[in-house]
Amino acid sequence: MKTKKYLEELKSQSVADLNAQLVEAKKELFNLRFQNATNQLTNTSRIKEVRKNIARIQTVITEKANVAE
């Protein structure tokens, strides 16, 4: 599955890389919401996908923080 491969890819990255990826995903989500509000967005399912990816990234960051303690 795509999500398992993506999740393993996230787990192999450092926390700094994950934070950078999180910022990029949040920017993308903002842009998607803006496009949706102005009726320019054709693929609305992308919003849901990006939100789930943000949650995955935050989960991996939290897991790494708990392991470090």
PDB file of N, CA, C and O in Angstrom:
ATOM      1  N   MET A   1       0.829  -1.192   0.000  1.00  0.00           N
ATOM      2  CA  MET A   1       0.000   0.000   0.000  1.00  0.00           C
ATOM      3  C   MET A   1       0.871   1.252   0.000  1.00  0.00           C
ATOM      4  O   MET A   1       2.021   1.229   0.439  1.00  0.00           O
ATOM      5  N   LYS A   2       0.316   2.310  -0.485  1.00  0.00           N
ATOM      6  CA  LYS A   2       1.044   3.572  -0.529  1.00  0.00           C
ATOM      7  C   LYS A   2       1.273   4.127   0.866  1.00  0.00           C
ATOM      8  O   LYS A   2       2.339   4.673   1.151  1.00  0.00           O
ATOM      9  N   THR A   3       0.277   3.991   1.740  1.00  0.00           N
ATOM     10  CA  THR A   3       0.397   4.604   3.062  1.00  0.00           C
ATOM     11  C   THR A   3       1.458   3.916   3.916  1.00  0.00           C
ATOM     12  O   THR A   3       2.165   4.582   4.673  1.00  0.00           O
ATOM     13  N   LYS A   4       1.580   2.594   3.805  1.00  0.00           N
ATOM     14  CA  LYS A   4       2.603   1.896   4.591  1.00  0.00           C
ATOM     15  C   LYS A   4       4.000   2.301   4.137  1.00  0.00           C
ATOM     16  O   LYS A   4       4.896   2.494   4.959  1.00  0.00           O
ATOM     17  N   LYS A   5       4.179   2.429   2.831  1.00  0.00           N
ATOM     18  CA  LYS A   5       5.473   2.833   2.303  1.00  0.00           C
ATOM     19  C   LYS A   5       5.782   4.271   2.727  1.00  0.00           C
ATOM     20  O   LYS A   5       6.915   4.587   3.091  1.00  0.00           O
ATOM     21  N   TYR A   6       4.778   5.130   2.677  1.00  0.00           N
ATOM     22  CA  TYR A   6       4.947   6.534   3.081  1.00  0.00           C
ATOM     23  C   TYR A   6       5.273   6.630   4.562  1.00  0.00           C
ATOM     24  O   TYR A   6       6.112   7.436   4.964  1.00  0.00           O
ATOM     25  N   LEU A   7       4.615   5.813   5.375  1.00  0.00           N
ATOM     26  CA  LEU A   7       4.845   5.828   6.818  1.00  0.00           C
ATOM     27  C   LEU A   7       6.259   5.347   7.154  1.00  0.00           C
ATOM     28  O   LEU A   7       6.913   5.920   8.025  1.00  0.00           O
ATOM     29  N   GLU A   8       6.732   4.310   6.481  1.00  0.00           N
ATOM     30  CA  GLU A   8       8.093   3.836   6.717  1.00  0.00           C
ATOM     31  C   GLU A   8       9.115   4.865   6.262  1.00  0.00           C
ATOM     32  O   GLU A   8      10.175   5.010   6.871  1.00  0.00           O
ATOM     33  N   GLU A   9       8.792   5.578   5.189  1.00  0.00           N
ATOM     34  CA  GLU A   9       9.655   6.647   4.708  1.00  0.00           C
ATOM     35  C   GLU A   9       9.749   7.768   5.756  1.00  0.00           C
ATOM     36  O   GLU A   9      10.822   8.326   5.984  1.00  0.00           O
ATOM     37  N   LEU A  10       8.618   8.085   6.384  1.00  0.00           N
ATOM     38  CA  LEU A  10       8.611   9.115   7.421  1.00  0.00           C
ATOM     39  C   LEU A  10       9.429   8.681   8.629  1.00  0.00           C
ATOM     40  O   LEU A  10      10.179   9.479   9.192  1.00  0.00           O
ATOM     41  N   LYS A  11       9.291   7.435   9.024  1.00  0.00           N
ATOM     42  CA  LYS A  11       9.991   6.944  10.213  1.00  0.00           C
ATOM     43  C   LYS A  11      11.499   6.930  10.032  1.00  0.00           C
ATOM     44  O   LYS A  11      12.241   6.988  11.013  1.00  0.00           O
ATOM     45  N   SER A  12      11.961   6.854   8.792  1.00  0.00           N
ATOM     46  CA  SER A  12      13.399   6.814   8.543  1.00  0.00           C
ATOM     47  C   SER A  12      14.022   8.210   8.524  1.00  0.00           C
ATOM     48  O   SER A  12      15.247   8.328   8.494  1.00  0.00           O
ATOM     49  N   GLN A  13      13.209   9.270   8.542  1.00  0.00           N
ATOM     50  CA  GLN A  13      13.721  10.628   8.471  1.00  0.00           C
ATOM     51  C   GLN A  13      13.991  11.178   9.871  1.00  0.00           C
ATOM     52  O   GLN A  13      13.472  10.676  10.867  1.00  0.00           O
ATOM     53  N   SER A  14      14.816  12.219   9.916  1.00  0.00           N
ATOM     54  CA  SER A  14      15.116  12.862  11.191  1.00  0.00           C
ATOM     55  C   SER A  14      13.970  13.806  11.573  1.00  0.00           C
ATOM     56  O   SER A  14      13.108  14.122  10.754  1.00  0.00           O
ATOM     57  N   VAL A  15      13.983  14.243  12.827  1.00  0.00           N
ATOM     58  CA  VAL A  15      12.925  15.130  13.324  1.00  0.00           C
ATOM     59  C   VAL A  15      12.957  16.471  12.594  1.00  0.00           C
ATOM     60  O   VAL A  15      11.908  17.053  12.318  1.00  0.00           O
ATOM     61  N   ALA A  16      14.152  16.962  12.281  1.00  0.00           N
ATOM     62  CA  ALA A  16      14.260  18.241  11.559  1.00  0.00           C
ATOM     63  C   ALA A  16      13.638  18.132  10.168  1.00  0.00           C
ATOM     64  O   ALA A  16      12.943  19.045   9.721  1.00  0.00           O
ATOM     65  N   ASP A  17      13.891  17.011   9.486  1.00  0.00           N
ATOM     66  CA  ASP A  17      13.282  16.796   8.166  1.00  0.00           C
ATOM     67  C   ASP A  17      11.767  16.686   8.276  1.00  0.00           C
ATOM     68  O   ASP A  17      11.036  17.198   7.428  1.00  0.00           O
ATOM     69  N   LEU A  18      11.305  16.020   9.314  1.00  0.00           N
ATOM     70  CA  LEU A  18       9.864  15.868   9.519  1.00  0.00           C
ATOM     71  C   LEU A  18       9.207  17.216   9.782  1.00  0.00           C
ATOM     72  O   LEU A  18       8.118  17.488   9.277  1.00  0.00           O
ATOM     73  N   ASN A  19       9.863  18.057  10.567  1.00  0.00           N
ATOM     74  CA  ASN A  19       9.318  19.386  10.836  1.00  0.00           C
ATOM     75  C   ASN A  19       9.247  20.216   9.566  1.00  0.00           C
ATOM     76  O   ASN A  19       8.280  20.949   9.359  1.00  0.00           O
ATOM     77  N   ALA A  20      10.259  20.110   8.715  1.00  0.00           N
ATOM     78  CA  ALA A  20      10.248  20.835   7.442  1.00  0.00           C
ATOM     79  C   ALA A  20       9.120  20.319   6.547  1.00  0.00           C
ATOM     80  O   ALA A  20       8.439  21.099   5.880  1.00  0.00           O
ATOM     81  N   GLN A  21       8.933  19.022   6.539  1.00  0.00           N
ATOM     82  CA  GLN A  21       7.867  18.425   5.744  1.00  0.00           C
ATOM     83  C   GLN A  21       6.491  18.831   6.285  1.00  0.00           C
ATOM     84  O   GLN A  21       5.546  19.018   5.519  1.00  0.00           O
ATOM     85  N   LEU A  22       6.392  18.963   7.594  1.00  0.00           N
ATOM     86  CA  LEU A  22       5.140  19.379   8.219  1.00  0.00           C
ATOM     87  C   LEU A  22       4.779  20.802   7.815  1.00  0.00           C
ATOM     88  O   LEU A  22       3.619  21.096   7.526  1.00  0.00           O
ATOM     89  N   VAL A  23       5.761  21.674   7.796  1.00  0.00           N
ATOM     90  CA  VAL A  23       5.523  23.060   7.390  1.00  0.00           C
ATOM     91  C   VAL A  23       5.050  23.109   5.941  1.00  0.00           C
ATOM     92  O   VAL A  23       4.115  23.840   5.614  1.00  0.00           O
ATOM     93  N   GLU A  24       5.694  22.335   5.076  1.00  0.00           N
ATOM     94  CA  GLU A  24       5.299  22.306   3.662  1.00  0.00           C
ATOM     95  C   GLU A  24       3.874  21.779   3.496  1.00  0.00           C
ATOM     96  O   GLU A  24       3.103  22.307   2.695  1.00  0.00           O
ATOM     97  N   ALA A  25       3.528  20.745   4.248  1.00  0.00           N
ATOM     98  CA  ALA A  25       2.183  20.174   4.150  1.00  0.00           C
ATOM     99  C   ALA A  25       1.133  21.168   4.627  1.00  0.00           C
ATOM    100  O   ALA A  25       0.053  21.260   4.043  1.00  0.00           O
ATOM    101  N   LYS A  26       1.443  21.915   5.688  1.00  0.00           N
ATOM    102  CA  LYS A  26       0.493  22.913   6.185  1.00  0.00           C
ATOM    103  C   LYS A  26       0.316  24.052   5.185  1.00  0.00           C
ATOM    104  O   LYS A  26      -0.787  24.578   5.034  1.00  0.00           O
ATOM    105  N   LYS A  27       1.393  24.435   4.502  1.00  0.00           N
ATOM    106  CA  LYS A  27       1.288  25.458   3.457  1.00  0.00           C
ATOM    107  C   LYS A  27       0.415  24.959   2.310  1.00  0.00           C
ATOM    108  O   LYS A  27      -0.423  25.690   1.781  1.00  0.00           O
ATOM    109  N   GLU A  28       0.632  23.693   1.936  1.00  0.00           N
ATOM    110  CA  GLU A  28      -0.173  23.109   0.861  1.00  0.00           C
ATOM    111  C   GLU A  28      -1.647  23.063   1.248  1.00  0.00           C
ATOM    112  O   GLU A  28      -2.517  23.347   0.424  1.00  0.00           O
ATOM    113  N   LEU A  29      -1.928  22.707   2.493  1.00  0.00           N
ATOM    114  CA  LEU A  29      -3.312  22.653   2.960  1.00  0.00           C
ATOM    115  C   LEU A  29      -3.948  24.039   2.917  1.00  0.00           C
ATOM    116  O   LEU A  29      -5.103  24.183   2.515  1.00  0.00           O
ATOM    117  N   PHE A  30      -3.197  25.055   3.329  1.00  0.00           N
ATOM    118  CA  PHE A  30      -3.713  26.417   3.270  1.00  0.00           C
ATOM    119  C   PHE A  30      -4.059  26.802   1.837  1.00  0.00           C
ATOM    120  O   PHE A  30      -5.123  27.363   1.575  1.00  0.00           O
ATOM    121  N   ASN A  31      -3.149  26.494   0.908  1.00  0.00           N
ATOM    122  CA  ASN A  31      -3.391  26.823  -0.493  1.00  0.00           C
ATOM    123  C   ASN A  31      -4.596  26.070  -1.050  1.00  0.00           C
ATOM    124  O   ASN A  31      -5.379  26.624  -1.823  1.00  0.00           O
ATOM    125  N   LEU A  32      -4.740  24.814  -0.657  1.00  0.00           N
ATOM    126  CA  LEU A  32      -5.893  24.031  -1.123  1.00  0.00           C
ATOM    127  C   LEU A  32      -7.196  24.602  -0.590  1.00  0.00           C
ATOM    128  O   LEU A  32      -8.185  24.685  -1.319  1.00  0.00           O
ATOM    129  N   ARG A  33      -7.202  24.992   0.668  1.00  0.00           N
ATOM    130  CA  ARG A  33      -8.408  25.594   1.244  1.00  0.00           C
ATOM    131  C   ARG A  33      -8.743  26.913   0.558  1.00  0.00           C
ATOM    132  O   ARG A  33      -9.911  27.219   0.318  1.00  0.00           O
ATOM    133  N   PHE A  34      -7.717  27.684   0.247  1.00  0.00           N
ATOM    134  CA  PHE A  34      -7.929  28.959  -0.434  1.00  0.00           C
ATOM    135  C   PHE A  34      -8.514  28.714  -1.823  1.00  0.00           C
ATOM    136  O   PHE A  34      -9.454  29.398  -2.228  1.00  0.00           O
ATOM    137  N   GLN A  35      -7.965  27.749  -2.550  1.00  0.00           N
ATOM    138  CA  GLN A  35      -8.485  27.417  -3.879  1.00  0.00           C
ATOM    139  C   GLN A  35      -9.917  26.912  -3.794  1.00  0.00           C
ATOM    140  O   GLN A  35     -10.737  27.210  -4.662  1.00  0.00           O
ATOM    141  N   ASN A  36     -10.214  26.155  -2.760  1.00  0.00           N
ATOM    142  CA  ASN A  36     -11.564  25.627  -2.591  1.00  0.00           C
ATOM    143  C   ASN A  36     -12.554  26.756  -2.320  1.00  0.00           C
ATOM    144  O   ASN A  36     -13.679  26.736  -2.818  1.00  0.00           O
ATOM    145  N   ALA A  37     -12.136  27.727  -1.538  1.00  0.00           N
ATOM    146  CA  ALA A  37     -13.020  28.848  -1.210  1.00  0.00           C
ATOM    147  C   ALA A  37     -13.313  29.713  -2.432  1.00  0.00           C
ATOM    148  O   ALA A  37     -14.382  30.315  -2.532  1.00  0.00           O
ATOM    149  N   THR A  38     -12.362  29.770  -3.357  1.00  0.00           N
ATOM    150  CA  THR A  38     -12.557  30.587  -4.558  1.00  0.00           C
ATOM    151  C   THR A  38     -13.031  29.751  -5.751  1.00  0.00           C
ATOM    152  O   THR A  38     -13.015  30.217  -6.890  1.00  0.00           O
ATOM    153  N   ASN A  39     -13.447  28.530  -5.480  1.00  0.00           N
ATOM    154  CA  ASN A  39     -13.965  27.607  -6.504  1.00  0.00           C
ATOM    155  C   ASN A  39     -12.972  27.327  -7.626  1.00  0.00           C
ATOM    156  O   ASN A  39     -13.373  27.170  -8.780  1.00  0.00           O
ATOM    157  N   GLN A  40     -11.696  27.262  -7.307  1.00  0.00           N
ATOM    158  CA  GLN A  40     -10.669  26.927  -8.290  1.00  0.00           C
ATOM    159  C   GLN A  40     -10.163  25.498  -8.130  1.00  0.00           C
ATOM    160  O   GLN A  40      -9.426  25.003  -8.983  1.00  0.00           O
ATOM    161  N   LEU A  41     -10.547  24.841  -7.061  1.00  0.00           N
ATOM    162  CA  LEU A  41     -10.036  23.505  -6.767  1.00  0.00           C
ATOM    163  C   LEU A  41     -10.898  22.463  -7.464  1.00  0.00           C
ATOM    164  O   LEU A  41     -12.114  22.428  -7.280  1.00  0.00           O
ATOM    165  N   THR A  42     -10.256  21.608  -8.272  1.00  0.00           N
ATOM    166  CA  THR A  42     -11.003  20.571  -8.971  1.00  0.00           C
ATOM    167  C   THR A  42     -10.984  19.247  -8.203  1.00  0.00           C
ATOM    168  O   THR A  42     -11.975  18.518  -8.200  1.00  0.00           O
ATOM    169  N   ASN A  43      -9.857  18.935  -7.552  1.00  0.00           N
ATOM    170  CA  ASN A  43      -9.729  17.677  -6.819  1.00  0.00           C
ATOM    171  C   ASN A  43      -9.852  17.948  -5.320  1.00  0.00           C
ATOM    172  O   ASN A  43      -8.851  18.158  -4.636  1.00  0.00           O
ATOM    173  N   THR A  44     -11.079  17.942  -4.820  1.00  0.00           N
ATOM    174  CA  THR A  44     -11.301  18.279  -3.411  1.00  0.00           C
ATOM    175  C   THR A  44     -10.837  17.176  -2.465  1.00  0.00           C
ATOM    176  O   THR A  44     -10.645  17.435  -1.278  1.00  0.00           O
ATOM    177  N   SER A  45     -10.653  15.962  -2.955  1.00  0.00           N
ATOM    178  CA  SER A  45     -10.191  14.881  -2.086  1.00  0.00           C
ATOM    179  C   SER A  45      -8.739  15.088  -1.651  1.00  0.00           C
ATOM    180  O   SER A  45      -8.281  14.451  -0.703  1.00  0.00           O
ATOM    181  N   ARG A  46      -8.030  15.955  -2.322  1.00  0.00           N
ATOM    182  CA  ARG A  46      -6.641  16.244  -1.961  1.00  0.00           C
ATOM    183  C   ARG A  46      -6.557  16.898  -0.581  1.00  0.00           C
ATOM    184  O   ARG A  46      -5.574  16.705   0.136  1.00  0.00           O
ATOM    185  N   ILE A  47      -7.573  17.664  -0.208  1.00  0.00           N
ATOM    186  CA  ILE A  47      -7.597  18.299   1.119  1.00  0.00           C
ATOM    187  C   ILE A  47      -7.573  17.226   2.207  1.00  0.00           C
ATOM    188  O   ILE A  47      -6.800  17.315   3.161  1.00  0.00           O
ATOM    189  N   LYS A  48      -8.412  16.231   2.058  1.00  0.00           N
ATOM    190  CA  LYS A  48      -8.479  15.141   3.039  1.00  0.00           C
ATOM    191  C   LYS A  48      -7.152  14.381   3.095  1.00  0.00           C
ATOM    192  O   LYS A  48      -6.686  14.016   4.174  1.00  0.00           O
ATOM    193  N   GLU A  49      -6.557  14.150   1.947  1.00  0.00           N
ATOM    194  CA  GLU A  49      -5.294  13.424   1.880  1.00  0.00           C
ATOM    195  C   GLU A  49      -4.171  14.193   2.581  1.00  0.00           C
ATOM    196  O   GLU A  49      -3.378  13.603   3.314  1.00  0.00           O
ATOM    197  N   VAL A  50      -4.105  15.499   2.357  1.00  0.00           N
ATOM    198  CA  VAL A  50      -3.068  16.314   2.977  1.00  0.00           C
ATOM    199  C   VAL A  50      -3.280  16.382   4.484  1.00  0.00           C
ATOM    200  O   VAL A  50      -2.312  16.331   5.242  1.00  0.00           O
ATOM    201  N   ARG A  51      -4.537  16.498   4.934  1.00  0.00           N
ATOM    202  CA  ARG A  51      -4.817  16.522   6.369  1.00  0.00           C
ATOM    203  C   ARG A  51      -4.350  15.230   7.037  1.00  0.00           C
ATOM    204  O   ARG A  51      -3.792  15.263   8.133  1.00  0.00           O
ATOM    205  N   LYS A  52      -4.575  14.101   6.383  1.00  0.00           N
ATOM    206  CA  LYS A  52      -4.146  12.818   6.951  1.00  0.00           C
ATOM    207  C   LYS A  52      -2.622  12.716   6.968  1.00  0.00           C
ATOM    208  O   LYS A  52      -2.042  12.165   7.904  1.00  0.00           O
ATOM    209  N   ASN A  53      -1.977  13.250   5.927  1.00  0.00           N
ATOM    210  CA  ASN A  53      -0.516  13.235   5.905  1.00  0.00           C
ATOM    211  C   ASN A  53       0.055  14.095   7.019  1.00  0.00           C
ATOM    212  O   ASN A  53       1.067  13.735   7.621  1.00  0.00           O
ATOM    213  N   ILE A  54      -0.577  15.224   7.301  1.00  0.00           N
ATOM    214  CA  ILE A  54      -0.138  16.079   8.414  1.00  0.00           C
ATOM    215  C   ILE A  54      -0.252  15.306   9.726  1.00  0.00           C
ATOM    216  O   ILE A  54       0.651  15.357  10.561  1.00  0.00           O
ATOM    217  N   ALA A  55      -1.341  14.604   9.901  1.00  0.00           N
ATOM    218  CA  ALA A  55      -1.533  13.806  11.120  1.00  0.00           C
ATOM    219  C   ALA A  55      -0.482  12.704  11.218  1.00  0.00           C
ATOM    220  O   ALA A  55       0.024  12.429  12.306  1.00  0.00           O
ATOM    221  N   ARG A  56      -0.152  12.076  10.103  1.00  0.00           N
ATOM    222  CA  ARG A  56       0.871  11.029  10.112  1.00  0.00           C
ATOM    223  C   ARG A  56       2.228  11.602  10.510  1.00  0.00           C
ATOM    224  O   ARG A  56       2.949  11.015  11.318  1.00  0.00           O
ATOM    225  N   ILE A  57       2.564  12.745   9.939  1.00  0.00           N
ATOM    226  CA  ILE A  57       3.858  13.374  10.255  1.00  0.00           C
ATOM    227  C   ILE A  57       3.912  13.733  11.733  1.00  0.00           C
ATOM    228  O   ILE A  57       4.922  13.486  12.392  1.00  0.00           O
ATOM    229  N   GLN A  58       2.841  14.310  12.258  1.00  0.00           N
ATOM    230  CA  GLN A  58       2.817  14.685  13.673  1.00  0.00           C
ATOM    231  C   GLN A  58       2.908  13.459  14.569  1.00  0.00           C
ATOM    232  O   GLN A  58       3.529  13.520  15.630  1.00  0.00           O
ATOM    233  N   THR A  59       2.309  12.357  14.168  1.00  0.00           N
ATOM    234  CA  THR A  59       2.367  11.127  14.950  1.00  0.00           C
ATOM    235  C   THR A  59       3.792  10.599  15.018  1.00  0.00           C
ATOM    236  O   THR A  59       4.259  10.198  16.084  1.00  0.00           O
ATOM    237  N   VAL A  60       4.478  10.600  13.892  1.00  0.00           N
ATOM    238  CA  VAL A  60       5.864  10.108  13.870  1.00  0.00           C
ATOM    239  C   VAL A  60       6.758  11.017  14.704  1.00  0.00           C
ATOM    240  O   VAL A  60       7.648  10.529  15.401  1.00  0.00           O
ATOM    241  N   ILE A  61       6.539  12.331  14.647  1.00  0.00           N
ATOM    242  CA  ILE A  61       7.339  13.256  15.459  1.00  0.00           C
ATOM    243  C   ILE A  61       7.120  12.976  16.942  1.00  0.00           C
ATOM    244  O   ILE A  61       8.071  12.968  17.724  1.00  0.00           O
ATOM    245  N   THR A  62       5.858  12.745  17.330  1.00  0.00           N
ATOM    246  CA  THR A  62       5.546  12.441  18.729  1.00  0.00           C
ATOM    247  C   THR A  62       6.176  11.118  19.160  1.00  0.00           C
ATOM    248  O   THR A  62       6.701  11.014  20.268  1.00  0.00           O
ATOM    249  N   GLU A  63       6.126  10.108  18.291  1.00  0.00           N
ATOM    250  CA  GLU A  63       6.746   8.823  18.609  1.00  0.00           C
ATOM    251  C   GLU A  63       8.245   8.977  18.834  1.00  0.00           C
ATOM    252  O   GLU A  63       8.801   8.407  19.772  1.00  0.00           O
ATOM    253  N   LYS A  64       8.888   9.744  17.976  1.00  0.00           N
ATOM    254  CA  LYS A  64      10.331   9.944  18.121  1.00  0.00           C
ATOM    255  C   LYS A  64      10.660  10.708  19.397  1.00  0.00           C
ATOM    256  O   LYS A  64      11.674  10.441  20.042  1.00  0.00           O
ATOM    257  N   ALA A  65       9.801  11.660  19.761  1.00  0.00           N
ATOM    258  CA  ALA A  65      10.015  12.424  20.999  1.00  0.00           C
ATOM    259  C   ALA A  65       9.864  11.520  22.212  1.00  0.00           C
ATOM    260  O   ALA A  65      10.623  11.652  23.172  1.00  0.00           O
ATOM    261  N   ASN A  66       8.912  10.614  22.192  1.00  0.00           N
ATOM    262  CA  ASN A  66       8.690   9.710  23.320  1.00  0.00           C
ATOM    263  C   ASN A  66       9.818   8.698  23.456  1.00  0.00           C
ATOM    264  O   ASN A  66      10.166   8.301  24.568  1.00  0.00           O
ATOM    265  N   VAL A  67      10.388   8.278  22.337  1.00  0.00           N
ATOM    266  CA  VAL A  67      11.497   7.332  22.380  1.00  0.00           C
ATOM    267  C   VAL A  67      12.746   8.025  22.943  1.00  0.00           C
ATOM    268  O   VAL A  67      13.537   7.410  23.658  1.00  0.00           O
ATOM    269  N   ALA A  68      12.908   9.291  22.616  1.00  0.00           N
ATOM    270  CA  ALA A  68      14.087  10.042  23.064  1.00  0.00           C
ATOM    271  C   ALA A  68      14.077  10.270  24.569  1.00  0.00           C
ATOM    272  O   ALA A  68      15.136  10.457  25.169  1.00  0.00           O
ATOM    273  N   GLU A  69      12.908  10.258  25.187  1.00  0.00           N
ATOM    274  CA  GLU A  69      12.828  10.502  26.634  1.00  0.00           C
ATOM    275  C   GLU A  69      13.248   9.323  27.459  1.00  0.00           C
ATOM    276  O   GLU A  69      13.229   9.390  28.688  1.00  0.00           O
TER     277      GLU A  69
END
